Amino acid sequence: MHQKLKERGLELGFERKDPYVNDLSLYLKHGKRNSTPAGVFVNKMLFAAMIEARSCERFKILSEEIADADLRQFYRSLMESEARHYTTFLGFARKYGQGIDVDAAWKDLLEFEAQLMESYGQKETMHG
């Protein structure tokens, strides 16, 4: 990604705090499944899966809508990579969740995220 920016004469800006990432993290940190090591692990896997799933969606849109053929192919490859990561993290949660209903936890997280998106309104953000 950095090389693609450099090729176009662009530079990375300063990293900023992301309210979306922070809000998801807080929800999982204070959720009902974090009292055991397995619960903490599952929450970390669900957090990672959510970030990867949303990145996959964004890269899919970019790969379908951007006119630049090089970037279209680049974003498509990123989408495919993020899709693999997303499913891998969910798979790890299911495999090592030790009695935790990972599918129910994922559903709960998706419902929380939907509420979160509504609370953010219509402003454009990277993750919102």
C-alpha positions as CSV (number, residue, x, y, z in Angstrom):
1,M,0.0,0.0,0.0
2,H,2.8,2.4,0.9
3,Q,4.4,1.8,-2.5
4,K,1.2,2.6,-4.3
5,L,1.1,5.9,-2.4
6,K,4.7,6.7,-3.2
7,E,4.1,5.9,-6.9
8,R,1.5,8.6,-6.9
9,G,3.6,11.2,-5.1
10,L,1.5,10.9,-1.9
11,E,2.6,10.5,1.7
12,L,1.1,8.9,4.8
13,G,-0.4,11.3,7.3
14,F,-0.3,11.0,11.0
15,E,-2.1,8.1,12.6
16,R,-5.3,9.2,14.3
17,K,-7.5,7.7,17.0
18,D,-10.5,5.9,15.4
19,P,-13.7,6.1,17.4
20,Y,-15.1,3.0,15.6
21,V,-12.2,0.9,16.7
22,N,-12.3,2.3,20.2
23,D,-16.0,1.7,20.6
24,L,-15.8,-1.9,19.4
25,S,-12.9,-2.5,21.7
26,L,-14.7,-1.1,24.7
27,Y,-17.8,-3.1,24.0
28,L,-15.8,-6.3,23.9
29,K,-13.7,-5.4,26.9
30,H,-16.7,-4.8,29.1
31,G,-18.9,-7.5,27.5
32,K,-20.2,-10.6,29.1
33,R,-17.7,-13.0,27.7
34,N,-14.4,-11.6,29.0
35,S,-14.2,-13.2,32.4
36,T,-12.2,-16.2,31.3
37,P,-9.1,-16.7,29.2
38,A,-11.2,-18.3,26.5
39,G,-13.7,-15.4,26.6
40,V,-10.8,-12.9,26.3
41,F,-9.4,-14.9,23.3
42,V,-12.8,-15.1,21.6
43,N,-13.4,-11.3,22.0
44,K,-10.0,-10.6,20.5
45,M,-10.7,-12.9,17.5
46,L,-14.2,-11.3,17.0
47,F,-12.7,-7.8,17.2
48,A,-10.1,-8.8,14.5
49,A,-12.7,-10.5,12.4
50,M,-15.0,-7.4,12.4
51,I,-12.1,-5.1,11.4
52,E,-11.1,-7.5,8.6
53,A,-14.7,-8.0,7.4
54,R,-15.3,-4.3,7.1
55,S,-12.0,-3.7,5.4
56,C,-13.0,-6.5,2.9
57,E,-16.2,-4.7,2.2
58,R,-14.5,-1.4,1.6
59,F,-11.9,-2.9,-0.7
60,K,-14.6,-4.7,-2.6
61,I,-16.4,-1.4,-3.3
62,L,-13.1,0.3,-4.3
63,S,-12.2,-2.5,-6.6
64,E,-15.5,-2.3,-8.4
65,E,-15.8,1.5,-8.6
66,I,-12.3,2.9,-9.2
67,A,-11.4,3.7,-12.8
68,D,-7.6,3.1,-12.4
69,A,-7.1,-0.5,-13.6
70,D,-3.9,-1.0,-11.5
71,L,-5.7,0.2,-8.3
72,R,-8.8,-1.9,-9.2
73,Q,-6.6,-5.0,-9.3
74,F,-4.7,-4.0,-6.1
75,Y,-7.9,-3.4,-4.1
76,R,-9.3,-6.6,-5.4
77,S,-6.3,-8.5,-4.0
78,L,-6.6,-6.7,-0.7
79,M,-10.3,-7.6,-0.5
80,E,-9.5,-11.3,-1.1
81,S,-6.8,-11.1,1.6
82,E,-9.1,-9.4,4.1
83,A,-11.8,-12.0,3.4
84,R,-9.3,-14.8,4.3
85,H,-8.3,-13.0,7.5
86,Y,-11.9,-12.4,8.6
87,T,-12.8,-16.1,8.2
88,T,-9.6,-17.2,9.8
89,F,-10.2,-15.2,12.9
90,L,-13.8,-16.5,13.2
91,G,-12.4,-20.0,12.7
92,F,-9.9,-19.6,15.5
93,A,-12.6,-18.3,17.8
94,R,-14.8,-21.3,17.0
95,K,-11.9,-23.8,17.3
96,Y,-10.4,-22.5,20.6
97,G,-13.5,-20.8,22.2
98,Q,-13.8,-23.6,24.8
99,G,-17.6,-23.8,25.2
100,I,-18.4,-20.3,24.1
101,D,-21.2,-19.9,21.6
102,V,-19.1,-17.9,19.1
103,D,-21.9,-17.6,16.6
104,A,-24.1,-15.9,19.3
105,A,-21.2,-13.7,20.3
106,W,-20.7,-12.7,16.7
107,K,-24.4,-11.9,16.3
108,D,-24.3,-9.8,19.4
109,L,-21.3,-7.9,18.1
110,L,-23.0,-7.3,14.7
111,E,-26.0,-6.0,16.5
112,F,-23.9,-3.6,18.6
113,E,-22.1,-2.5,15.5
114,A,-25.3,-1.7,13.8
115,Q,-26.4,0.5,16.7
116,L,-23.0,2.1,16.7
117,M,-23.3,3.0,13.0
118,E,-26.7,4.6,13.6
119,S,-25.2,6.6,16.4
120,Y,-22.5,8.0,14.2
121,G,-24.9,9.4,11.7
122,Q,-24.1,10.1,8.1
123,K,-20.6,11.6,8.3
124,E,-17.9,10.0,6.2
125,T,-15.3,8.1,8.2
126,M,-12.8,5.3,7.4
127,H,-14.5,2.7,9.6
128,G,-17.8,4.3,10.3
